[in-house]
Amino acid sequence: MTTTPALTLIRGAEVLTLAGPQGTQPVHADLLLRDGRIEAIGPDLPVPQACTLVEARGKLLMPGLVNAHTHSSETFFKGRYEGMPLETWLLYAYTYLSGSPIGDRLLYLRTLLLAMQSLKSGVTTLCDDFFDPMAHSIDRLGIVFRAYRDAGIRVNVSSAVLNTPVLDSTPFGHELFPEHLSAQLKFGAPATAADYTAYCQEAFRLFHGQADGRLRFAITPSAPQRCTVDMLQACHALAVQHGVPLHTHLLETKVQAVAGQMFYGKTLLAHMHDIGILDRHATLAHAIWLTHSDIARMGEAGCTVVHNPLSNLKLGSGLSPIRKLVDAGVRIGLGTDGLSSNDSARVFDLMRFAALMHNGPGADAAEWPRAAEVLKMATIDGARTALLDEVTGSLEVGKAADLVMLDLDNDNFRPRNDIAKQLVYCENGSSVELVMVAGRIVSQDGRLLTVDESAVWAELDELLPAYLQEHGKWEAANRVFEPYFAEVIRRCQAVELPGLSRLTPPIDSR
């Protein structure tokens, strides 16, 4: 295991600080790091005695990337599914009918694997919406924290809660599902707000602030339609008390938009507002099926959004109205979502897609995302969604030394025109040479320094086949529900919803 040197000087780099209005323009500078933080930035800094010297001429330094929304629970399902909208895909990736939760050792390795693949591609901060089917075990949550501590990554870990039965939050669900299948979707007594609050308080006591603040616990009610009002309000109270995000999925699909109108007589965003949980602590993943009123309300509340471009494309969920959100004052981060609905931990991929997928024929070219905006989404604005923007996301004196060094003598920057644009449109992670978290080198020349990758893969090669075979049996068992969820989707597509933002996908009433 490597340790953090007390003093490091990175000399002669091109530096993208992502701080202030000029932060996406590179400057030639040195960085002095002390005890895991940035002590000085400037040209020709003196070389202190007894410091570690890193020569960086011909290199680019930038803040470490922030993956603002992911699920470690999906890490073993990379490349397993396609051709499924969200409500169908959930049957297979999260199997309503299932056996015992994944074993403790595979739980550790699954979490570690996500951290490994993230760090090597330049991601220094993760927001892991960890889901352990219908259970909240402090011991198992501790395994997740241990894996992230061992990997050396910065992370917000939450333990997702939902306490509304599946069909109670599914439009037309009780109408469409026969009784014998409805009965199989009832999972016993739901979690209470009191029980979840007690669990979270224990998690804060045991895990929050570990590793010199690198590991944090956050609050994740799965979605407003999946939680009772008292649960949502209890989650909000916890987030405010501990100064952490209230991170939730919001309006990812047309089905969810219909759920708001059907169950609350309003949008799900308006429901959050009306019960008092929409404020600067609220981080909303996806936020696609928004009305104009929703967007204005989000700007007034100071909440943030995590845009998940690749997941939204793969599951056919639609386009988030990014320009309208930005114009309303909403800060936006980027998330891979889980490695089953995206199939990669690379945030560089997200940047390219986030910059391009909104450039459709119906959008004014003046409103298309620009590279500088997208770079901020992947760094400082992503950190804001995690309430970590005072800690990471930009290279500034006093902040954590979470950074990535890239080789500019690489095809991605040849010929060199505009570094910011080439990072967004050309870079794929192949230029990454060195990754630091809190001043500690965690990856260098494509090799992790915190984890024995060969040993991890040797163990996974031994353990994974039996686990995936067992999961395949539960996939087959859940297939019985698919025609009914397909009909839910079809009926919701035919429902007209007033006031949707222009960039929301058109309603197909066929």
C-alpha positions as CSV (number, residue, x, y, z in Angstrom):
1,M,0.0,0.0,0.0
2,T,1.3,3.4,-0.9
3,T,1.3,6.4,1.5
4,T,0.8,10.0,0.9
5,P,4.1,11.9,0.8
6,A,4.1,15.0,3.1
7,L,5.3,17.3,0.3
8,T,5.0,16.9,-3.5
9,L,5.9,19.3,-6.3
10,I,4.4,18.7,-9.7
11,R,6.5,20.9,-12.0
12,G,6.0,22.4,-15.5
13,A,2.4,21.2,-16.4
14,E,-0.3,22.6,-18.4
15,V,-3.0,23.1,-15.8
16,L,-6.8,23.2,-16.1
17,T,-8.0,24.4,-12.7
18,L,-11.7,24.5,-13.4
19,A,-11.8,27.3,-10.9
20,G,-13.5,30.6,-11.9
21,P,-14.5,31.8,-15.4
22,Q,-11.1,31.1,-16.9
23,G,-10.8,27.6,-15.4
24,T,-11.2,25.8,-18.7
25,Q,-8.2,27.7,-20.2
26,P,-4.9,25.9,-19.5
27,V,-2.1,27.8,-17.8
28,H,1.6,26.8,-17.4
29,A,2.1,26.2,-13.7
30,D,3.5,24.1,-10.9
31,L,1.5,22.6,-8.1
32,L,2.8,22.2,-4.5
33,L,1.0,19.6,-2.5
34,R,1.3,19.2,1.3
35,D,-0.4,16.5,3.3
36,G,-2.9,15.7,0.6
37,R,-3.9,19.2,-0.1
38,I,-2.9,21.9,-2.7
39,E,-0.7,24.4,-1.0
40,A,0.3,26.5,-4.0
41,I,-0.3,26.9,-7.7
42,G,1.9,29.1,-9.9
43,P,4.8,29.3,-12.3
44,D,8.3,28.4,-11.3
45,L,7.6,27.5,-7.6
46,P,10.7,27.0,-5.5
47,V,11.6,23.3,-4.9
48,P,11.3,22.6,-1.1
49,Q,13.7,20.4,0.7
50,A,12.7,16.8,1.2
51,C,9.9,16.9,-1.4
52,T,8.8,14.3,-4.0
53,L,9.3,15.9,-7.4
54,V,7.1,15.0,-10.3
55,E,8.2,16.3,-13.7
56,A,5.1,17.2,-15.8
57,R,6.4,19.0,-18.9
58,G,4.3,18.0,-21.8
59,K,1.5,16.8,-19.4
60,L,-1.9,18.2,-18.6
61,L,-3.1,18.4,-15.0
62,M,-6.8,18.6,-14.3
63,P,-9.1,17.9,-11.4
64,G,-10.1,14.3,-10.9
65,L,-13.4,13.4,-12.5
66,V,-16.6,13.0,-10.5
67,N,-19.0,10.2,-11.2
68,A,-22.0,11.8,-9.6
69,H,-24.4,8.8,-9.9
70,T,-23.7,5.1,-10.0
71,H,-24.7,1.8,-8.5
72,S,-22.0,-0.6,-7.4
73,S,-24.8,-3.3,-7.2
74,E,-24.7,-3.6,-11.0
75,T,-20.9,-4.0,-11.5
76,F,-21.0,-7.7,-12.4
77,F,-23.7,-7.1,-15.1
78,K,-21.7,-5.1,-17.6
79,G,-22.7,-6.0,-21.2
80,R,-25.5,-8.4,-20.0
81,Y,-28.6,-6.6,-21.3
82,E,-29.9,-4.6,-24.2
83,G,-33.1,-3.6,-25.9
84,M,-35.0,-3.0,-22.6
85,P,-36.6,0.2,-21.2
86,L,-36.1,0.8,-17.5
87,E,-39.2,-0.9,-16.2
88,T,-38.3,-4.1,-18.0
89,W,-34.6,-3.9,-17.4
90,L,-35.2,-3.7,-13.6
91,L,-36.8,-7.2,-13.7
92,Y,-33.4,-8.6,-14.7
93,A,-30.8,-6.4,-13.2
94,Y,-32.6,-6.1,-9.8
95,T,-34.8,-9.2,-9.9
96,Y,-38.0,-8.7,-7.9
97,L,-38.0,-12.4,-7.2
98,S,-34.5,-13.4,-6.0
99,G,-32.6,-15.6,-3.6
100,S,-30.1,-14.7,-0.9
101,P,-28.2,-11.4,-1.2
102,I,-24.8,-11.6,-2.8
103,G,-22.2,-13.1,-0.4
104,D,-19.9,-10.9,1.7
105,R,-16.7,-11.7,-0.3
106,L,-18.3,-11.0,-3.6
107,L,-19.9,-7.9,-2.2
108,Y,-16.4,-6.6,-1.3
109,L,-14.9,-7.6,-4.7
110,R,-17.9,-6.1,-6.6
111,T,-17.4,-2.7,-4.9
112,L,-13.6,-2.9,-5.3
113,L,-13.9,-3.6,-9.0
114,L,-16.0,-0.5,-9.6
115,A,-13.4,1.6,-7.7
116,M,-10.6,0.0,-9.7
117,Q,-12.1,0.7,-13.1
118,S,-13.0,4.2,-12.1
119,L,-9.6,5.2,-10.8
120,K,-7.8,3.9,-13.8
121,S,-9.9,6.1,-16.1
122,G,-9.4,9.3,-14.1
123,V,-12.4,9.2,-11.7
124,T,-11.4,10.2,-8.2
125,T,-14.9,10.7,-6.7
126,L,-17.9,8.3,-6.8
127,C,-21.4,8.7,-5.6
128,D,-22.5,5.1,-5.0
129,D,-26.2,4.6,-4.6
130,F,-25.7,1.1,-3.1
131,F,-28.7,-1.2,-3.1
132,D,-28.8,-4.3,-1.0
133,P,-32.2,-5.9,-1.8
134,M,-34.7,-4.8,0.8
135,A,-32.2,-5.1,3.6
136,H,-30.2,-2.5,5.6
137,S,-27.3,-4.2,7.3
138,I,-24.6,-2.1,9.0
139,D,-22.2,-5.0,8.6
140,R,-22.7,-5.3,4.9
141,L,-22.5,-1.5,4.5
142,G,-19.2,-1.7,6.3
143,I,-17.9,-4.1,3.7
144,V,-18.7,-1.5,1.0
145,F,-16.9,1.2,2.9
146,R,-13.9,-1.1,3.4
147,A,-13.6,-1.8,-0.3
148,Y,-13.6,1.9,-1.1
149,R,-11.1,2.6,1.7
150,D,-8.7,0.0,0.4
151,A,-9.0,1.2,-3.2
152,G,-8.1,4.8,-2.2
153,I,-11.0,6.6,-3.9
154,R,-13.2,9.4,-2.6
155,V,-16.8,8.4,-2.3
156,N,-20.3,9.2,-1.1
157,V,-22.0,5.9,-0.2
158,S,-25.7,5.7,0.4
159,S,-28.0,2.7,1.1
160,A,-31.1,3.1,-1.0
161,V,-34.5,2.8,0.7
162,L,-37.9,2.3,-0.7
163,N,-41.0,1.4,1.3
164,T,-43.9,1.6,-1.2
165,P,-44.9,-1.7,-2.8
166,V,-44.0,-2.1,-6.4
167,L,-47.5,-2.0,-7.9
168,D,-48.5,0.9,-5.6
169,S,-46.0,3.0,-7.4
170,T,-46.7,1.6,-10.9
171,P,-49.4,3.2,-13.0
172,F,-52.1,0.7,-14.0
173,G,-50.2,-1.9,-12.0
174,H,-53.1,-3.2,-9.9
175,E,-55.4,-3.1,-12.9
176,L,-53.1,-5.1,-15.2
177,F,-51.3,-7.7,-13.0
178,P,-53.3,-10.9,-12.1
179,E,-53.6,-11.6,-8.4
180,H,-51.2,-14.5,-8.4
181,L,-48.4,-12.3,-9.8
182,S,-49.4,-9.3,-7.6
183,A,-49.0,-11.5,-4.6
184,Q,-45.4,-12.3,-5.6
185,L,-44.5,-8.6,-5.7
186,K,-45.4,-8.1,-2.0
187,F,-42.2,-8.4,0.1
188,G,-43.5,-8.3,3.7
189,A,-43.6,-5.3,6.0
190,P,-41.9,-2.3,4.4
191,A,-39.2,-0.3,6.2
192,T,-40.4,2.4,8.5
193,A,-39.0,5.9,8.7
194,A,-38.0,5.3,12.3
195,D,-36.0,2.1,11.5
196,Y,-34.3,3.7,8.5
197,T,-33.4,6.8,10.5
198,A,-31.8,4.6,13.3
199,Y,-29.9,2.7,10.7
200,C,-28.6,5.9,9.0
201,Q,-27.6,7.4,12.3
202,E,-25.5,4.4,13.1
203,A,-23.9,4.5,9.6
204,F,-23.0,8.2,10.1
205,R,-21.5,7.3,13.5
206,L,-19.4,4.4,12.1
207,F,-18.4,5.4,8.6
208,H,-19.0,9.0,7.8
209,G,-15.6,10.9,7.6
210,Q,-13.4,7.8,7.6
211,A,-10.0,8.0,5.9
212,D,-9.5,11.7,6.7
213,G,-12.9,12.6,5.3
214,R,-12.5,10.7,2.0
215,L,-15.4,8.4,2.8
216,R,-18.8,9.8,3.5
217,F,-22.3,8.5,4.0
218,A,-25.2,10.1,2.1
219,I,-29.0,9.6,2.0
220,T,-30.9,8.0,-0.9
221,P,-34.6,7.5,-0.9
222,S,-34.9,5.6,-4.2
223,A,-37.5,7.8,-5.8
224,P,-40.4,10.0,-4.5
225,Q,-43.0,7.6,-5.8
226,R,-41.3,4.6,-4.2
227,C,-41.3,6.1,-0.6
228,T,-44.0,7.3,1.7
229,V,-44.1,11.0,2.7
230,D,-42.9,10.3,6.2
231,M,-39.9,8.4,4.8
232,L,-39.0,11.2,2.4
233,Q,-39.2,13.8,5.1
234,A,-37.2,11.7,7.5
235,C,-34.5,11.3,4.8
236,H,-34.5,15.0,4.3
237,A,-34.1,15.7,8.0
238,L,-31.0,13.4,8.0
239,A,-29.5,15.1,5.0
240,V,-29.9,18.5,6.6
241,Q,-28.6,17.4,10.0
242,H,-25.4,15.9,8.5
243,G,-24.9,18.3,5.6
244,V,-25.0,15.6,2.9
245,P,-27.1,15.2,-0.3
246,L,-30.6,13.8,-0.4
247,H,-29.9,11.9,-3.6
248,T,-32.9,10.4,-5.4
249,H,-34.0,9.3,-8.9
250,L,-36.5,11.7,-10.4
251,L,-38.7,11.5,-13.6
252,E,-36.4,9.1,-15.4
253,T,-39.2,7.7,-17.7
254,K,-42.6,8.5,-19.0
255,V,-44.0,5.9,-16.7
256,Q,-42.7,7.9,-13.7
257,A,-44.2,11.1,-15.1
258,V,-47.6,9.4,-15.3
259,A,-47.1,8.0,-11.8
260,G,-46.9,11.6,-10.4
261,Q,-50.1,12.6,-12.1
262,M,-51.9,9.4,-11.2
263,F,-50.9,9.1,-7.5
264,Y,-50.4,12.7,-6.5
265,G,-52.3,14.8,-9.1
266,K,-49.1,16.7,-9.8
267,T,-45.5,16.2,-11.0
268,L,-43.2,14.2,-8.8
269,L,-41.0,17.4,-8.5
270,A,-44.0,19.4,-7.3
271,H,-44.7,16.6,-4.8
272,M,-41.2,16.9,-3.5
273,H,-41.6,20.7,-3.2
274,D,-45.0,20.4,-1.5
275,I,-43.7,18.1,1.2
276,G,-40.7,20.3,2.0
277,I,-37.8,18.2,0.6
278,L,-36.8,20.3,-2.4
279,D,-33.8,22.5,-1.5
280,R,-30.0,22.7,-1.9
281,H,-29.6,19.2,-0.4
282,A,-31.7,17.6,-3.1
283,T,-29.7,15.9,-5.9
284,L,-31.9,14.6,-8.6
285,A,-30.6,11.8,-10.9
286,H,-32.0,11.8,-14.5
287,A,-34.6,14.6,-14.3
288,I,-35.9,14.0,-17.9
289,W,-39.7,14.3,-17.9
290,L,-39.9,17.8,-16.4
291,T,-42.4,20.6,-17.0
292,H,-41.5,24.2,-17.4
293,S,-42.8,24.8,-13.9
294,D,-40.6,22.0,-12.5
295,I,-37.5,23.6,-14.0
296,A,-38.3,27.1,-12.6
297,R,-39.0,25.6,-9.2
298,M,-35.7,23.6,-9.3
299,G,-33.8,26.8,-10.0
300,E,-35.5,28.6,-7.1
301,A,-34.8,25.7,-4.8
302,G,-31.0,25.5,-5.5
303,C,-31.2,21.8,-6.1
304,T,-28.8,19.9,-8.5
305,V,-29.2,17.4,-11.2
306,V,-27.1,14.4,-12.3
307,H,-27.3,13.9,-16.1
308,N,-26.8,10.2,-17.1
309,P,-26.5,10.5,-20.9
310,L,-25.4,6.9,-21.7
311,S,-27.8,5.2,-19.4
312,N,-30.7,7.4,-20.6
313,L,-29.8,6.4,-24.2
314,K,-29.4,2.7,-23.5
315,L,-32.8,2.5,-21.6
316,G,-34.6,4.8,-24.1
317,S,-35.6,7.1,-21.3
318,G,-35.2,10.4,-23.2
319,L,-33.3,13.7,-23.1
320,S,-33.0,15.8,-20.0
321,P,-33.6,19.5,-20.8
322,I,-30.1,20.4,-19.9
323,R,-30.0,23.9,-21.4
324,K,-33.2,24.9,-19.8
325,L,-32.0,23.6,-16.4
326,V,-28.7,25.5,-16.7
327,D,-30.5,28.7,-17.8
328,A,-32.7,28.3,-14.6
329,G,-29.5,28.2,-12.5
330,V,-29.4,24.4,-11.8
331,R,-26.0,22.9,-11.4
332,I,-25.5,19.7,-13.3
333,G,-23.1,16.8,-12.8
334,L,-22.5,13.7,-14.9
335,G,-23.2,10.1,-13.9
336,T,-22.5,6.8,-15.5
337,D,-25.4,5.2,-13.7
338,G,-24.7,1.5,-13.0
339,L,-22.4,-0.6,-15.1
340,S,-25.4,-2.6,-16.3
341,S,-27.4,0.4,-17.8
342,N,-24.2,2.0,-19.1
343,D,-21.5,-0.8,-19.3
344,S,-18.6,1.4,-18.5
345,A,-17.1,3.4,-15.6
346,R,-15.5,6.0,-17.9
347,V,-16.6,9.5,-17.3
348,F,-14.7,10.7,-20.4
349,D,-17.3,8.8,-22.5
350,L,-20.1,10.7,-20.7
351,M,-18.5,14.0,-21.6
352,R,-18.6,13.3,-25.3
353,F,-22.2,12.1,-25.2
354,A,-23.4,14.9,-23.0
355,A,-21.9,17.4,-25.4
356,L,-23.4,15.8,-28.5
357,M,-26.7,14.1,-27.7
358,H,-28.6,17.3,-27.3
359,N,-27.6,18.6,-30.8
360,G,-30.7,17.4,-32.5
361,P,-32.5,19.1,-35.3
362,G,-35.2,20.5,-32.9
363,A,-32.7,22.4,-30.8
364,D,-31.2,25.9,-31.6
365,A,-27.5,25.5,-32.2
366,A,-26.9,28.4,-29.8
367,E,-28.3,26.2,-27.0
368,W,-26.1,23.2,-27.7
369,P,-23.8,22.3,-24.8
370,R,-20.3,23.6,-25.0
371,A,-17.1,21.8,-24.0
372,A,-16.4,24.2,-21.2
373,E,-19.8,23.5,-19.7
374,V,-19.4,19.8,-20.0
375,L,-16.0,19.8,-18.4
376,K,-17.5,21.6,-15.4
377,M,-20.3,19.0,-15.2
378,A,-17.6,16.3,-15.0
379,T,-15.6,18.1,-12.2
380,I,-16.7,21.1,-10.1
381,D,-20.4,20.9,-10.8
382,G,-20.4,17.2,-10.3
383,A,-18.7,17.8,-6.9
384,R,-21.5,20.3,-6.1
385,T,-24.1,17.6,-6.6
386,A,-22.3,15.6,-4.0
387,L,-22.0,18.6,-1.7
388,L,-18.2,18.2,-2.1
389,D,-17.4,21.3,-4.1
390,E,-15.5,22.9,-1.1
391,V,-13.3,19.8,-1.1
392,T,-12.7,18.6,-4.6
393,G,-13.7,19.2,-8.3
394,S,-11.2,22.0,-9.0
395,L,-7.5,22.7,-8.5
396,E,-7.4,25.5,-5.9
397,V,-5.3,26.2,-2.9
398,G,-6.7,24.5,0.2
399,K,-8.6,21.9,-1.7
400,A,-7.8,18.1,-1.7
401,A,-5.2,17.1,-4.2
402,D,-7.5,15.0,-6.3
403,L,-6.1,15.2,-9.8
404,V,-5.4,13.5,-13.1
405,M,-2.3,13.9,-15.2
406,L,-2.7,13.2,-19.0
407,D,0.0,12.9,-21.7
408,L,-0.4,15.6,-24.3
409,D,2.0,13.6,-26.6
410,N,-1.0,11.4,-27.5
411,D,-3.2,11.0,-30.6
412,N,-6.1,12.6,-28.7
413,F,-4.2,15.9,-28.6
414,R,-2.5,15.7,-32.0
415,P,-2.6,18.1,-33.6
416,R,-3.3,20.3,-30.6
417,N,-6.0,22.9,-31.2
418,D,-8.1,23.5,-28.1
419,I,-7.4,21.4,-25.0
420,A,-10.8,21.8,-23.4
421,K,-12.6,20.7,-26.6
422,Q,-10.2,17.9,-27.2
423,L,-10.8,16.6,-23.7
424,V,-14.5,16.4,-24.3
425,Y,-14.6,15.3,-28.0
426,C,-11.3,13.3,-28.4
427,E,-10.2,11.9,-25.0
428,N,-11.3,8.4,-24.0
429,G,-9.0,7.9,-21.0
430,S,-6.1,6.5,-23.0
431,S,-4.0,9.6,-22.2
432,V,-4.3,9.2,-18.4
433,E,-0.9,8.6,-16.9
434,L,-1.3,9.4,-13.2
435,V,-4.2,9.7,-10.8
436,M,-4.0,11.2,-7.3
437,V,-6.6,11.2,-4.6
438,A,-5.8,13.3,-1.5
439,G,-2.2,13.7,-2.7
440,R,-1.7,9.9,-3.0
441,I,-0.8,8.3,-6.3
442,V,-3.4,5.6,-6.7
443,S,-2.9,4.8,-10.4
444,Q,0.2,5.3,-12.6
445,D,0.8,4.2,-16.2
446,G,-2.4,2.2,-16.3
447,R,-1.6,0.2,-13.1
448,L,-3.3,0.6,-9.7
449,L,-0.9,1.1,-6.8
450,T,-3.5,0.4,-4.1
451,V,-4.9,-3.0,-5.3
452,D,-3.4,-6.2,-6.6
453,E,-5.5,-6.4,-9.8
454,S,-4.3,-9.8,-10.8
455,A,-5.2,-11.3,-7.4
456,V,-8.7,-9.6,-7.6
457,W,-9.3,-11.1,-11.1
458,A,-8.0,-14.5,-10.1
459,E,-10.5,-14.6,-7.3
460,L,-13.3,-13.3,-9.4
461,D,-12.6,-15.9,-12.1
462,E,-13.1,-18.5,-9.4
463,L,-16.2,-17.1,-7.8
464,L,-18.2,-15.2,-10.5
465,P,-19.4,-18.1,-12.7
466,A,-21.5,-19.7,-10.0
467,Y,-22.9,-16.4,-9.0
468,L,-23.9,-15.4,-12.5
469,Q,-25.4,-18.8,-13.2
470,E,-27.5,-18.4,-10.1
471,H,-28.5,-14.9,-11.2
472,G,-29.6,-16.3,-14.5
473,K,-32.1,-18.6,-12.8
474,W,-33.7,-15.6,-11.1
475,E,-33.7,-13.7,-14.4
476,A,-35.8,-16.6,-15.9
477,A,-38.1,-16.5,-12.9
478,N,-38.8,-12.8,-13.3
479,R,-39.6,-13.1,-17.0
480,V,-43.2,-13.9,-16.1
481,F,-43.7,-10.2,-15.2
482,E,-42.3,-8.7,-18.5
483,P,-45.5,-8.7,-20.6
484,Y,-47.4,-6.8,-17.8
485,F,-44.7,-4.2,-17.4
486,A,-44.6,-3.8,-21.2
487,E,-48.3,-3.1,-21.2
488,V,-47.7,-0.5,-18.4
489,I,-45.2,1.2,-20.6
490,R,-47.6,1.1,-23.6
491,R,-50.4,2.6,-21.7
492,C,-48.3,5.4,-20.2
493,Q,-47.0,6.3,-23.6
494,A,-50.5,7.1,-24.6
495,V,-51.1,9.5,-21.7
496,E,-50.8,13.1,-22.6
497,L,-48.9,15.2,-20.0
498,P,-49.3,19.0,-20.1
499,G,-46.4,21.5,-19.8
500,L,-43.5,19.3,-20.7
501,S,-40.2,21.0,-21.5
502,R,-39.5,21.3,-25.3
503,L,-36.5,18.9,-25.1
504,T,-38.5,16.2,-23.4
505,P,-39.1,13.3,-25.9
506,P,-42.3,13.6,-28.0
507,I,-45.2,11.6,-26.8
508,D,-45.9,8.6,-29.1
509,S,-49.6,7.9,-28.8
510,R,-49.7,4.9,-31.1
